[in-house]
Amino acid sequence: MFYNLSANWDGIFNLFRYITFRTGGALLTSLFIYLIFGNRFINFIKTKFAQPIRKEGPQSHLKKQGTPTMGGILMLISIMVSSLLWCNLNNGYVWIVLFTMLSFGIIGFIDDYFKVVHGNAYKGLSAKVRLFFQFIICAFVCVGIYKLMPNEFKTTITIPFFKNILWDLGILYFIFVSLVIVGSGNAVNLTDGIDGLASMTTISSFAVFLLVSYLIGRADYSLYLFLPYVPGVGEITVLIGAIIGAILGFLWFNAYPAKIFMGDVGSLAIGAGLGVISVITKNEFLLLICGAIFVAEAISVMLQIYSIRVRGKKIFKMAPLHHHFELKGWSEQTVVIRFWIISIILALIALSSLKIR
């Protein structure tokens, strides 16, 4: 809104036309929204939505019974309000990301609601139902991105560490995009199992794409770094700022011992948002690098299920992977801090690919 109004303003109001200034404003706005309303939101929701705990999990988690969930609701509100204030509302990419996050958040809310009502972590939406609606949403997202993307990038992907390589997938690109978004959303959802874990690891990944979206939206920088120049994508930088601010605000209350959990409404939303941003910035494979922790968490679940069904044995003490380390004797704080360190290293590797081409 500020950007659109600044067209009629002069002087100091020219600041609202700069992406960097608005990114900082968006981050602080969403952060303060969560900090200001966080305690009130927790007090309201703790009498209605308490997180059911898996009894077969680490015993230390049993004491978390009764902790309110669905903290992702306020995250989404913070992101939406901040984006409406600071983003260029004429930018189609912004609306695609917001639509994706809100839609996946609604699926997560329904899933959380059923779990709370039944008092059982396994009584949410079935995996088939969740995936069905997620792919339906991705169909609309794919069409939107296809229409907005320049002709030379409509069905192409880039490869990290290589310059001037565009791989045209043709019609398969729509399947690829859907898998990226759905995979990212569910991988972050699986990572959300320890106080602060999903928050801290997603922040580093979003930070990577904050820089990437800014560079790709600039013709001069993208040319220098051999990156695809996509007009309008720079505006996603402001939206990512709002997302990071909202996650930081949530983390203030989610740090150990957590006063509130993110819930599927939050983890699915930010995971899908991360996926669709990687698609819009034409750096889907970069997500595999900076988000390798999410990939590892998802793979650990798939391997565990496969091994139990085929071999009748477990590979890990418990899946997802972070629970395996907990049952090996690592404390929650140790797992979170070590995963956070790994995610920072992965982010640096991902950023190095921008120059090593």
LOVEXPA-737952 format. One record per residue: x, y, z of N, C-alpha, C, O, CB in turn. Coordinates in pm, whole numbers, plus 50000, padded with zeros to 5 digits. Glycine has a CB too. Layout:
residues N
XYZXYZXYZXYZXYZ/...
end
This chain:
residues 357
500834988050000500005000050000500875012650000500615022049925499065000050121/501925012650087502785024450094503445027049959503595038549916503845022650203/503855016049891504505017549761503535023649661503905032849587505025003949709/502325018749658501345023749562500955038149588500705045849496500105014949564/500905041849718500575055649752501725065149725501515076949699500155056549896/502975059849733504155068549718504275074349578505025083849557505425060749752/503535068849482503565074349345503085088749342503425096349252502705065849251/502285092449443501735106149448502465114649551502075126049576500255105749481/503535109049611504285116449713505675119949662506195113549571504385108249842/506275130149721507635134249686508475134949813507985132249923507625147949613/509725138549796510605140349910510935127249980511315117449916509985149750008/510805127250112511195115850194510355103450161510785092150186511055119250341/509175105450106508295094150075508815085749958508285074949929506895099150044/509865090849890510495082849786511105070049841511345060449768511555091049714/511365069949973511935058050037511035045850015511525034550006512135060550186/509745048250008508815037049993508905030349856508255020149832507405041750017/509695036149767509865030149635511065020749631511285013849532510025040949528/511845020649739513035012249744512714998749808512134998149917514155019249820/513094988049741512834974649792513534972349925512944966450016513274964149690/514764976749938515514974350061514844980950182514734974850288516944979650046/514394993350165513725000350275512424993350312512134991450430513445014950237/511644989550211510364983050240510544968950297509694964250373509514982450113/511634962250261511894949050319512134950150469511594942250547513114942450250/512934960050508513154962350651511874966150721511614961450832514194973250671/511064974550658509794978450718508844966750733508154965450834509134989250635/508804957950631507924946350636508354936650745507514931150817507914939150500/509674934650757510184925550861509814930551000509314922951083511714924150850/510064943351026509784948851159508294949351187507874947151301510374962951171/507484952051086506044952651106505484939251147504744938351245505354957450979/505814928651073505294915451108505854910451241505154903751316505634905450997/507114913851269507714910151397506964916551514506604909651610509184914251401/506714929551505506054936551615504584932751628504034932851738506174951651596/503944929351517502554924751527502494912151613501624910951700501974921951386/503434902851588503414890451667503804893151812503204887651904504374879951606/504804901751834505234904651971504134911652050503944908952169506504913251969/503414920751986502374928452055501164919952088500604920852197501944940351970/500764911551993499544903752012499794889252054498854881652076498734903851885/501074885452065501414871652095500814866352224500174855752224502874870252101/500994873452335500484868752464498964868252466498374858952521500974877852577/498324878152405496854878152400496354866352317495364859852351496324891452341/497054863652206496674852552121496834839252195495974830552187497504852451991/497924837852268498184825452344497114823552451496594812552468499584825852408/496794834052523495764833152628494404829552570493624822452633495674846252704/494134834552450492844831452387492784817052340491774810252357492594840852269/493884812452280493834799552212494114787652304493754776352273494814799452098/494774790152419495154778852505493954772052570494044760552613496104783552612/492834779152577491634772952634490854764952530489894758052563490734783552695/491264766052404490504759652296491304749352218490754739052179490004770152201/492594752052195493374743252109494684739252175495674746552168493654749951975/494684727752241495894722452304496464711352216495734703052163495594717052447/497784711552201498454701952113498444687852173498974685952283499894706452085/497874677752104497984663852149499404658752127499994661452022496954654852076/499954651452223501324646752217501374631852185500574624052237502054649552350/502304627952097502474613852063503124606552181504244609752221503354612251934/502424596952237502874590152358504084581152334504824578052427501754581952416/504294576852207505434568352179506704576352153507764570652128505134559452060/506584589452158507744597952134508624599252256508404592452355507304611552088/509624608152249510494610452364509684613852489508744621752482511494621552334/510044607952601509294609952725509304624552770508374629152837509864601152835/510344631752734510434645852773509334654252710509044665252757511784651452734/508704649052604507644656552535506304655452606505414663552581507504651652392/506154645552694504864643652760504484655552848503304658452867504904630852845/505484662452900505194674052985504654685852905504204695752962506464678253060/504704684652770504194695452684502694694252661502094702852597504924695352551/502104683552713500664681752696499914693952748500154698352861500184668952768/499024699352668498254711152708498794724152652498144734552663498224712052856/499994723652590500534735752528499684739552407499404730952323502014733752486/499274752052396498404755852283499134754752150500354756552143497894770152302/498374751852046498934750651912498304761051820497624770151866498724736351856/498534759751692498014768851589498614782951600497964792751565496504769751599/499864783851648500524796851649500754802251510501024814051492501834795851720/500634793451410500774797651272499684807051225499854814151126500824785851183/498554807051296497464816251258497924830651268497744838551176496224814051348/498534834051382499004847751401500174850651308500364862051266499424850151547/500964840451276502044842251178501474846651044501954856250983502854829251161/500444839650998499834842950869499204856850872499304864450775498784832550831/498564860150982497964873550995499044884250987498884894250918497174874851128/500144881951057501264891551057501824893350917502104904550874502364886951153/502004882150847502554882550710501604889950616502024898250537502814868350658/500314886750626499334892850536499244907950559499274915650463497954886550557/499144912150684499024926350714500274933950670500184944450606498774928450865/501434928350705502694935050670502864935750519503324945950466503884927650732/502504925150448502634925050302501714935150237502094942150143502334911050246/500494936050287499544945750231500024960050252499714968950172498154943950295/500774962450358501284975850386502514979250303502634990450254501604977150533/503424969650286504734972750232504984967950089505864973350022505754967050320/504244958250041504474952949907503784961249799502834968549825504004938549898/504294959949678503624965749562502434956749529502614945649480504604967149439/501244961549555500034953349541499654950849396498694943549368498894959949613/500384956749304500154954049162501034942649110500974939148992500394966549080/501844937049198502754926549159502084912749173501714908749283504034927149244/501944905749062501254892849063501974882149142501334873549203501064888048924/503314882549144504074872349217503774872849366503704862449433505584874249193/503594884849418503264886349560501954879349593501854872249693503164901249597/500974881249508499654875149532499704859949519498984852849589498614880749436/500554854849431500684840349416501264834249544500774823949591501574836849294/502284840449599502894835349722501904836049838501774826549915504174843249757/501204847249850500224848649959499094838549944498644832750044499654862849961/498634836449822497574826549797498034812649836497294805149900497154826849649/499264809149797499794795849830499894793849980499474783550031501174793949766/500444803550050500624802350195499274801550267499094793450358501434814150249/498344810050227497044810050292496294797050266495674791550357496204821950244/496364791950144495664779650109496214767650185495464759550239495754777149959/497524766450187498144755450262497894757250412497754747450485499654754750233/497864769850457497564772450597496164767850636495954762850746497724787150627/495204769650546493824765150572493774749950585493094744650673492874769950459/494494742950497494564728350507495154724350642494664715250708495394722350391/496224731250680496844728450809495934731350927495944724151026498104736450823/495144742150916494214745551024493174734551041492884730551154493524759050995/492624729750932491624718950940492234706551003491604699851085491054715550799/493464703350963494164691851017494384693551168494114684451246495514689850945/494864705251208495074708151351493764707151429493724701651539495674722151369/492704712651371491414712951440490914698751469490454695951580490374720551355/491004689951371490554676151391491404669051498490874661351578490624668251258/492694671751498493564665551599493194670151739493154662151833495034668851570/492934683051752492584688551883491224683351930491064679652046492574703851879/490254683151839488914678651874488934664051922488254660552018487974680051753/489714655651853489784641551890490824638851999490884627852054490104633251767/491644649052029492664647152132493694636752093494254630052179492034643352261/493944635351962494854625051914495654630651796495084636051701494074612251872/496984629151804497854634551700497694627551567498184632351465499284633651744/496994616051565496824608351442495414609751384495094603051286497134593751468/494584618351442493184619451400492934631751313491804636651306492284619851520/493964636651248493774648051158493334643251020492844632051005495064656251146/493504651650921493174647750784494084636250741495254635750780493314659850688/493554627250662494374616350610495394621950511495184632550452493494605450542/496494614750494497544619250403497014620850261497394630150190498724609450404/496124611750219495564612450084494734625050063494814631449958494724600150055/493934628550163493094640550152493954653050149493734662050068492084641250269/494934653450237495834664950240496534666850106496544677850051496884663350352/497104656250054497844657049929496924660649812497324668049722498554643749900/495714655449813494754658549706494524673549696494634679349588493424651149729/494194679749808493904694049807495154702349783495084713049723493244698249937/496304697649829497554704849805497884705249656498314715549605498694698449883/497694694049587497974693849444496934701949365497254707649261498004679449393/495694702449416494684710949350495114725549359495024732949261493274708949416/495574729649474496054743349492497224746049399497284756749337496474745949639/498144736449389499324738149304498954739649157499664746249081500264726349321/497844733549116497404734948977497124749648945497524754648841496154726348951/496424756449037496134770749018497414779049024497594788448947495144775649124/498304775349116499564782649131500404781349004500984791148958500354777349252/500474769348948501254767048825500744775648711501534781548637501204752248785/499444776448696498854784548590499194799248611499534806248515497324782648585/499114803848734499424817848764500874821248734501154831548673499124820948908/501794812548775503204815048749503494814648600504254822848549504074804748823/502894805148531503104803748386502694816448312503374820948220502324791648331/501584822248352501084834148284501964846448312502104855148226499644837048327/502544847248431503334858848467504784857948421505424868248396503304860748616/505304845848410506714843948381507034847748236506234844948146507124829348407/508194854148212508614857048073508694844247991508904833448046509994864248073/508514845247860508424833647772509624824347784509474812147780508284838147630/510834830047797512034821647799512184813647929513024804647936513254830247777/511384816948031511504810048160510244802448200510184797048310511844820048267/509264801848113507964796248152508054781748199507394778048296507004797148036/508844773648133508924759448170510364754848189510684743148170508244750748062/511234764248228512644760848242513074761248388512454767848471513504770348160/514154754048418514774754348550516264756848533516834753948428514504741048628/516894762248637518334764648634519034754548725518414748648813518664779148677/520334752848702521134743448780522174751148860522954758548800521814732948689/522214749848994523214756949074524644753349031524904742148988523024753649223/525544763049044526964761649014527274761148863528434759848825527494749149080/526254762248777526474762448632525824774948574524704778448611525914749548564/526524781548483525994793848425525364791148289525754782148215527104804348411/524374799348259523714799148128523144785548090523064782247971524684803548023/522734777748190522104764848161520634765748201520314767248318522824753148237/519754764748102518314764548126517784751248073517924748147954517604776948057/517184743748159516664730648123515154731748105514424734048201517024719848232/514694730147982513274731547952512574718147972512854708447902513054736647806/511664717748068510954705348100509654703848023509024693248028510684704748248/509244714247954507994713447881506804711547974506734717948079508044702147781/505884702947937504674700548016504994694348152504214695648246503724691647940/506144687648161506534681348287506854691848394506914688748513507744672248266/507064704248350507404714848445506294716848547506574719848663507674727948371/505054715248506503934717348598503904706648707503564709548822502604717348520/504264694548671504364683848770505524686648864505424684948985504534670048703/506634691048805507824694148885507534705148987507884703849104508974698548793/506894715948942506564727049032505654722349146505864726049261505874738348953/504664714349114503744709349216504484700949320504214701849439502624701049151/505404692649273506174684249365507074692749455507254689549572507014674149286/507634703249399508494712149479507684718649591508114718649706509134723049390/506534724149557505714731349656505144721949760505234724649880504584738949586/504554710949715503974701149809505074694749893504904692950014503194690249732/506184691349829507284685249902507854694550008508134690350120508374681149807/508034707149972508574716950066507624719050184508054719450299508834730149995/506324720450154505354722450261505334711050361505324713350482503974724250202/505324698750311505244687150400506564684250469506574679050580504794674950322/507684687450404508994685350466509184694650586509684690450690510114687550364/508784707350571508854716550685507894712250795508184713550914508534731050639/506734707050753505754702050850506344690650934506094689951054504484697350778/507094681850872507724670750944508844675651034509124669651138508264660450845/509494686550996510594692051075510084698751202510814699951300511384702050993/508824702951200508244710051314507864700051424506714695851433507004718251270/508834696451507508554686951613509244690051744509004683451845508944673351569/510114700151743510844704351863510764719451873510724726351772512324699451859/510754724451995510654738852018511734746451941512924744651967510754742052168/511314754851848512224763551775512904757451654513574764551580513254768151865/512744744351631513484737851523513054742651385513894747251308513294722851531/511774741651353511304745851221511514760851199511844765151088509834742351203/511334768751304511494783251292512914786951255513154794651162511094790151423/513854781451330515254785351311515814780551177516604787451114516104780051424/515404768751134515934763451008515294770150886515954771850783515704748451001/514024773950896513394780650782513904794950765513974799950653511864780750798/514264801450873514774815150864516004815650775516114824550691515094820651003/516934806250792518164806350712517844803950565518474810050478519144795650762/516874795350536516504792750396515824804950334516114808550220515564780550387/514934811150409514284823350358515294834550337515154842550245513174827950454/516314835050423517344845350408518084843750276518424853550210518344844850525/518324831150236518974828450107518114833849993518624840749904519224813250088/516824830849996515944835049887515614849949894515204855749793514664826949888/515784856050010515644870550018516684877249930516384886449854515774875450165/517934872349941519004877949857518824873949711519004882249622520364873249908/518464861449687518294856449550517204864249476517404868249361517964841449551/516074866349541514974873449476515354887849443514954893249340513724873249565/516134894049531516574907749505517504908149384517374916949298517294913649629/518444898649376519404898349266518724895249134519034901449031520504888049294/517804885849135517134881749012516194892748961515894893348842516364868749033/515724901149051514864912049011515614924148959515004933948916514004916149125/516964923548963517814934448914518544929848788519264919848792518834939049022/518374936948678518994933048552520514933548561521194924948504518514942148440/521054943548633522524945048641523154933848723524134927848680522884958548703/522594930948840523164920648926522994906648865523914898548870522524921149065/521824903948809521584890748751522514888248632522984877048613520114889348708/522774898648553523694897248440525104894348489525794885748432523684909948353/525544901348593526894899548646527084885548704528164879748691527174910048754/526054880048767526154867048834525634855548748525534844348797525394867448964/525304858248622524784848048532523514841548587523324829448577525844837348507/522644849848644521354845248696520254849448599520404859448529521094850848839/519174842248594518064846448507517434859348560517114860348679516984835248497/517264869048473516614881448514515114880148489514664878348376517194893748436/514344881048597512894879848588512274892748641512244894848762512374867348667/511794901348554511214914148598510084912048699509204903548680510684922048477/510114919948806509054919348906509324910249022508694911449127507814915248842/510274900949007510544891349114511214898049234511134892949346511424880049061/511864909349211512494916449322511514920049433511904921249549513154929049272/510244921749398509234925249497509024914249600508564916749711507914928449428/509364901749562509244890649655510154892649776509894887349884509584877349585/511224900549758512144903449868511404909749985511644906150101513264912849821/510504918849956509724925550061508844915450134508744915650257508864936850002/508204906650058507334896450118508144886850205507684882950313506594888650008/509334883150160510174874250240510554881150371510634874650476511444870150162/510794894150365511074901550487509924900350586510154898550706511324916250456/508694901250537507524899850624507454885750682507094884050799506234902950545/507804875650602507764861750649508804859650759508504853650862508014851850533/510034864350737511084862750837510704869850966510934864451075512414868250784/510134881750957509714889051076508674881451155508734880951278509184902651038/507694875551085506644867851151507204855451220506784851951330505554863851050/508164848751154508774836851214509574840751338509554833651438509674829551112/510294851951331511044856651447510114859951563510404856851678511894868951410/508974866251532507994869251636507454856751700507304855951822506854877551580/507154846751617506684833851670507754827151754507464821451859506254824651557/509004827851707510104821451779510294827251919510754820252009511394822851700/509944839751937510024846152069509214838252172509614836952287509524860852062/508084833052130507214825452219507404810252207506964802652293505754829052192/508064806052098508244791752074509574786452124509794774252125508104788851928/510474795552164511774791152216511564782652340510624784752416512684803352247/512454772952360512304763452471512294770452606513144779152630513434753152467/511364766952695510194758252674509074766152606508724777152649509694752352809/508524760452500507564767552416506264770952489505714762852563507244759152295/505794783252466504494787352518503384784452417502204784452451504504802252552/503794781852292502824778752187503544771252076504734773352053502134791752132/502824762552007503364755251893502854761351763501794767751760502984740351901/503604759351656503244764651525502014757851467501134764351410504414763251429/501954744651483500864736951425501034735251275501874741851213499534743651455/500234726551217500284724551072499884737050996500334739250883499384712951032/499044745251056498614757650991499804766550961499814773750861497594765151078/500824766051047502014774251025503064767250942503604773050848502604778151156/503364754650976504454747650908504134744850761505014746350676504744734550979/502894740950731502534738850591502584751850512503004752150396501144732650581/502144762750575502114775750507503514780750474503774784450359501394786050593/504414780850572505744786250545506554776650458507384781050379506494788950677/506314763550470506994754050384506574755650239507414755750149506734740050430/505264756950215504764759050079505234772550025505554773849907503224758250076/505264782750113505754795850072507204795150027507574801449927505614805850185/508004787650099509414785850062509524778949927510354782549844510164777750170/508674768849906508704761649779508304770249660508974770049557507804749749787/507214777749674506744785749561507704797349532507844801449417505334791249589/508364802449634509364813049613510554807649535511104814549449509824818949747/510964795349564512074789249490511694787649343512544788849255512464775649551/510424784849316509944783349178509934796749107510414797948994508534777049176/509394806849172509284820149111510664826149082510844833148983508484829549202/511624823349170512984828749151513824820049058515004822849037513684830049285/513214809349003513904800348910515124793648974516134791548908514324807948785/515024790249102516114783749173515584772449260515854771749380516894793849258/514834763549196514224752449270515274743349332515114738649445513324744249177/516364740749259517384731649311518194738049424518824731149503518304727349199/518174751449429518864758249538518194754949671518844754749776518874773549515/516884752349666516144748549786516624735249841516614733049962514634747949756/517044726249752517584713349796518854715049878519154706949965517854704249677/519594725749849520844728249921520574734950055520934729650160521794736849837/519954746650051519734754050176518684747450263518654749650384519324768450146/517814739350202516784732450279517054717550294516114709650308515454734450215/518314713750291518664699550298518194692950428517944680950430520164697850285/518084700750535517574695150660516134690550644515764679950694517684705450773/515324698450574513924694550551513874681850465513054673050487513134706050482/514774681250366514824669450279515204657150362514604646450346515854671550164/516184658650450516624647450533515514642650626515344630650648517854651350614/514754652150681513644648650769512584640650693512084630650744513014661350831/512264645050573511244638250493511724624350450510974614650455510884646550370/512984623650406513524610750363513584600850479513344588850460514924612550303/513894605750599513964596750715512614590250743512544578550781514444604350840/511534597750723510184592250742509874581850636509354571150668509124603450738/510204584950510509924575550402510724562650418510204551750397510224581950267/511994563950454512834552050474512344543650591512344531350585514294556250498/511914550550697511414543250814510174535150780510054523450818511114552950929/509244541350710508004534550671508314522650579507774511750595507044544350602/509184525050482509554514450387510214502750459509894491150433510494519950278/511134505750548511854495250618510934486950707511084474750714512974501250702/510004493350775509084486150863508174477150782507914465750820508254495950946/507684482350668506754474450586507454462950513506874452150499506074483550484/508674465250468509364455150387510234445850473510214433650455510234461950281/510994451750565511944443950644511434440450783511964431650850513234451350656/510374447750825509874445650961510794451251067510684447551184509664431050986/511694460151027512654465951121512714481051102512394486250996514064459751102/513134487851207513314502251200514744505551160515684498451196512964508751335/514894516451086516224521751055516634531651163517774531651210516254528550915/515684539951202515924550051305515154546351431514154539151426515514564151256/515614551351543514894548951668513484554551660512534548951716515634555251786/513354565851589512054571851565512214581851452513264588251440511494578651693/511214583351370511224593351263510114603551291509094600051350511014586651122/510324616351249511414621851171512764621751244512864618051361511074635951132/513794625851171515174624251214515484630751348516274625251426516074629851110/514884642351376515224649251501514844640951624515504641751728514534662751507/513764633051613513374624351724514374612951744514574608351856511974618651700/515004608551636516024598151645517164602851735517634595451822516564594451504/517604615151713518704620451794518274622951939519064621352031519234633451733/517014626751958516504628352094516564615052170517004614452285515064633652092/516114604352104516114591252168517524585652185517734576252263515264581452087/518474591352115519874587552134520494594852252521624591952292520684590352007/519744604252309520224611052428520494625852412520854632452509521434604652474/520334631252290520514645552272519334653052334518194648552324520654649152121/519614664152398518534672452451517894680152337518474681352229519054682152560/516684685352361516004693252258516864705052214517024707552094514654698452309/517434712152312518234723952280519444720252195519834727752106518684730952407/520044708552224521204704052146520824701352002521534705351909521814691552209/519704694451983519244691451847518984704351770519424705851656517974682751850/518274713651832517914726151764519154734151727519274738851614516984734551853/520074735651821521254743751795522134737351688522664744351602522054745851924/522294724151693523134717551592522484717851454523164719751354523404703051633/521174715951450520474717051321520544731351269520664733451148519004712551335/520474740951358520574755051319521944757951260522054764951159520304764151441/522994752551323524354754451271524474748351132525044754451042525404748051367/523934736351115523974729650985523224737850881523674739150767523374715450995/522064743250919521264751050824521994763750781521854768050666519914754650885/522764769850870523544781650834524644777850736524884784950638524154788350961/525304766650761526354761850670525754759050533526344762750431527034749050726/524594752650530523924749650403523544762550330523644763350208522674741050427/523104772450406522744785350345523964791850280523874797750172522134794850450/525104790950346526334796750291526764789350164527234795550069527464796250395/526594776150164526904768350043525994772449928526434774049814526774753250071/524704774049960523744778249858524094791849802524014793949681522334778549915/524484801149890524844814549843526114814349760526274822349667525024823949962/527024805049793528264804249714527994800249570528774803549481529234794349778/526884793249548526554789049412526214800949323526274799849200525384779249414/525874812149383525544824049305526784829849236526684836049130524894834649395/527944827649297529184833049241529994822249168530664825049068530034839149352/529914809849219530674798949157529844793349042529084783849061531024787749261/529994799048927529234794548810530154794548687529714791048577527984803748785/
end
